[in-house]
Amino acid sequence: MKKKKSKRQKMVPVLPNLFTTASLSFGLLSIITSIQIAVFREVQDVSSEWVYRKFWLSAAFIGIAGLLDLVDGKIARILKSQTRFGLSYDSLSDLVSFGLAPSILVYVWSLMDSGKPGLMVVLFYVVCTALRLARFNVQFEAGNRSGFVGLPSPVAAGLMFSPIFLLSEFRISPDERMMWFYLIAAPFVGLLMVSDVPYWKSLGFRRMNTFNLLVVAAIIIAALITNPEITVLLGVYLYCLAGLVFYIVRQFKEKSKASEDMNPKEIP
């Protein structure tokens, strides 16, 4: 006879999915907030203070979704409760929170007046997010878990929403320069997600001892509490650029080595 599972055994597989649900919910909150801005700004005479506050909230919701997405994966690994259902559910949640939510936010922020080019770049970004998540699922099931191939979708969403997060805090209105920035940045970030550029799953924190890890964690938490807008922007852009620079340097080294192998120096 099969033994009845205890409450703890029943809750172990559910706990990571609860965090995934919370991440999805914050992604949906961001979408709803962005739609509110677009609607009320057109039909009502709302104050600029209200608009900036709503933009800040919409961006913050995506950031919270990213933190929850990080936690649900960690919990699943710690509890050894990774399942195909959890992987699929997490990817669907990521598509909403890090694909649809930032693209709608960016479109409402600066691309609504850009016409078809603005619509095209946000659609391209969403499609690239879906392709990146689908490829991640296939690679994960194949056992490739050492690192990310292509820019992770939460970081890509951070590249999209963090400028809005910062500018709305300082009450800076988007202008034509911001429109052109996103017309170029959105497809570039989308291409990074589906590229072969490798990115790290961890930044060497596992090699630190407990005390040093606590010090780093204290610094990060203090920075997020006091200056969340600047901290998020610097974090995601430095992570993105570091991976890209290391990839380009490695490509040059490999080409140089291949050239030397094809043309060995003659021994006198």
C-alpha positions in Angstrom: 0.0 0.0 0.0 1.2 3.5 -0.8 2.0 5.7 2.1 0.0 8.9 2.4 2.1 12.0 1.8 2.6 14.3 4.7 1.6 18.0 4.4 5.3 18.9 4.1 5.8 16.5 1.2 2.7 17.9 -0.6 3.9 21.5 -0.1 7.5 21.0 -1.4 6.6 20.8 -5.1 4.0 23.6 -4.7 6.2 26.2 -3.1 8.4 27.2 -6.1 5.2 27.5 -8.2 3.7 29.9 -5.7 6.7 32.2 -6.3 6.2 31.8 -10.0 2.5 32.7 -9.6 3.6 35.8 -7.6 6.1 36.8 -10.4 3.4 36.4 -13.0 1.0 38.5 -10.9 3.4 41.4 -10.7 4.0 41.1 -14.5 0.3 41.4 -15.0 0.1 44.4 -12.6 2.8 46.1 -14.7 0.7 45.6 -17.8 -2.5 46.8 -16.2 -0.6 49.9 -14.9 0.8 50.7 -18.3 -2.6 50.4 -19.9 -4.1 52.7 -17.2 -1.5 55.4 -18.1 -2.3 55.1 -21.8 -6.1 55.3 -21.3 -6.3 58.0 -18.6 -3.7 60.2 -20.2 -5.9 60.4 -23.3 -9.4 60.7 -21.8 -8.7 62.6 -18.6 -6.7 65.6 -17.6 -4.3 63.8 -15.2 -1.4 65.5 -13.5 2.2 64.8 -14.6 2.9 63.7 -11.0 0.3 60.9 -11.3 1.8 59.8 -14.7 5.4 59.6 -13.4 4.2 57.7 -10.3 2.4 55.2 -12.4 5.4 54.7 -14.7 7.6 54.2 -11.7 5.2 51.6 -10.3 4.9 49.8 -13.7 8.7 49.5 -13.9 9.0 48.5 -10.2 6.5 45.7 -10.7 8.7 44.1 -13.4 11.7 44.4 -11.1 9.8 42.7 -8.3 8.8 39.9 -10.7 12.5 39.5 -11.6 13.4 39.0 -7.9 10.6 36.5 -7.4 11.7 34.6 -10.6 15.2 34.4 -9.1 13.8 33.0 -5.8 11.6 30.4 -7.3 14.4 28.8 -9.2 16.7 28.7 -6.1 13.9 27.2 -4.0 13.2 24.5 -6.6 16.9 23.5 -6.7 17.2 23.5 -2.9 14.1 21.4 -2.4 15.0 19.2 -5.4 11.5 19.7 -6.7 12.3 20.7 -10.4 9.6 19.3 -12.7 8.6 19.7 -16.3 5.4 21.4 -15.2 7.3 23.9 -13.1 9.7 24.6 -16.0 6.9 25.2 -18.5 4.9 27.3 -16.0 8.0 29.4 -15.2 8.6 30.0 -18.9 5.0 31.1 -19.5 5.3 33.4 -16.5 8.5 34.9 -17.9 7.0 35.5 -21.3 4.3 37.7 -19.6 6.6 39.4 -17.0 9.7 39.9 -19.1 8.3 39.9 -22.6 4.9 41.5 -22.7 5.2 43.8 -19.6 8.4 45.6 -20.5 7.4 45.9 -24.2 4.0 47.5 -23.3 5.7 49.8 -20.8 8.3 51.0 -23.3 5.6 51.4 -26.0 3.5 53.6 -23.7 6.5 55.5 -22.4 8.0 56.6 -25.7 7.0 54.7 -28.8 3.3 55.4 -29.2 4.0 58.3 -31.4 6.6 56.5 -33.5 4.0 54.7 -35.6 4.7 51.4 -37.2 8.5 51.2 -36.4 7.6 51.4 -32.6 5.0 48.7 -32.9 7.4 46.5 -35.0 10.3 46.7 -32.5 8.2 45.8 -29.5 6.6 42.8 -31.4 10.1 41.7 -32.3 11.2 41.9 -28.7 8.3 39.8 -27.5 8.9 37.2 -30.2 12.6 37.0 -29.3 11.7 36.5 -25.6 9.4 33.6 -26.6 12.2 32.0 -28.7 14.8 32.5 -26.0 12.5 30.8 -23.4 11.7 27.9 -25.7 15.4 27.3 -26.4 16.2 27.4 -22.7 13.5 24.7 -22.0 15.0 22.4 -24.6 18.6 23.0 -23.4 17.5 22.5 -19.8 15.9 19.2 -20.5 19.0 18.1 -22.5 21.1 18.7 -19.3 22.9 21.9 -20.3 22.7 23.8 -17.0 26.2 25.2 -16.6 25.3 28.7 -17.9 22.9 30.7 -20.1 23.1 30.8 -23.9 21.9 34.2 -24.8 20.9 37.0 -22.5 18.5 35.9 -19.8 15.0 37.3 -20.2 14.8 38.9 -16.7 18.0 40.8 -17.5 16.7 41.8 -20.9 13.6 43.2 -19.2 15.8 45.1 -16.9 17.6 46.7 -19.8 14.2 47.8 -21.1 12.5 49.1 -17.9 15.5 50.4 -15.9 15.9 53.7 -17.9 12.1 54.4 -17.4 12.5 53.5 -13.7 15.2 56.1 -13.3 13.8 58.9 -15.4 10.3 58.6 -13.9 11.9 59.0 -10.4 13.6 62.2 -11.5 10.5 63.4 -13.4 12.2 63.6 -16.7 9.9 63.4 -19.7 10.7 61.2 -22.7 11.7 63.0 -25.8 12.7 62.1 -29.4 16.2 60.9 -28.2 14.5 58.4 -25.9 12.3 57.2 -28.8 15.3 56.6 -31.0 17.1 54.9 -28.1 14.3 52.3 -27.7 13.9 51.9 -31.5 17.5 50.7 -31.5 17.8 49.1 -28.1 14.7 46.9 -28.2 15.7 44.9 -31.3 19.3 44.8 -30.1 18.3 43.3 -26.7 16.0 40.9 -28.5 18.9 39.7 -30.7 21.1 39.3 -27.6 18.4 37.0 -26.1 18.5 34.6 -29.1 22.2 34.9 -29.7 25.0 32.4 -28.7 26.6 34.9 -26.3 27.2 33.0 -23.0 26.2 34.5 -19.7 26.9 33.4 -16.2 24.3 31.9 -13.9 26.2 33.1 -10.9 28.8 35.8 -10.4 31.2 33.8 -8.3 29.2 34.2 -5.0 29.5 30.4 -4.4 33.3 30.7 -4.1 32.9 33.3 -1.3 32.9 32.3 2.4 29.8 33.0 4.4 31.1 36.2 6.0 32.1 37.8 2.7 28.8 36.8 1.1 27.0 38.5 3.9 29.0 41.7 3.4 28.2 41.7 -0.3 24.5 40.9 0.3 24.4 43.8 2.9 25.9 46.2 0.3 23.4 45.2 -2.4 20.4 45.3 -0.1 21.5 48.8 1.2 21.9 50.0 -2.4 18.5 48.6 -3.5 16.8 50.2 -0.5 18.4 53.7 -0.8 18.8 54.0 -4.6 16.9 51.2 -6.3 16.6 53.0 -9.7 20.4 53.5 -10.1 21.3 50.1 -8.6 19.0 48.2 -11.0 20.2 50.1 -14.1 23.9 49.7 -13.3 23.5 46.0 -12.4 21.7 44.9 -15.6 23.7 47.0 -18.0 27.1 46.0 -16.5 26.0 42.3 -16.5 25.0 42.6 -20.2 28.1 44.5 -21.3 30.5 42.2 -19.4 29.1 39.1 -21.1 29.2 40.7 -24.5 32.8 42.0 -24.0 34.1 38.6 -22.8 32.4 37.0 -25.8 34.0 39.4 -28.3 37.4 39.0 -26.8 37.2 35.2 -26.8 36.1 35.3 -30.5 39.2 37.4 -31.4 41.5 35.0 -29.5 40.0 32.0 -31.2 40.3 33.6 -34.6 43.9 34.5 -33.9 44.7 31.0 -32.7 43.1 29.5 -35.7 45.1 31.8 -38.0 48.3 30.8 -36.3 47.5 27.1 -36.6 46.8 27.5 -40.4 50.0 29.5 -40.9 52.7 28.0 -38.5 56.0 29.8 -38.3 58.8 28.2 -40.2 61.5 26.7 -38.1 65.0 27.8 -39.5 
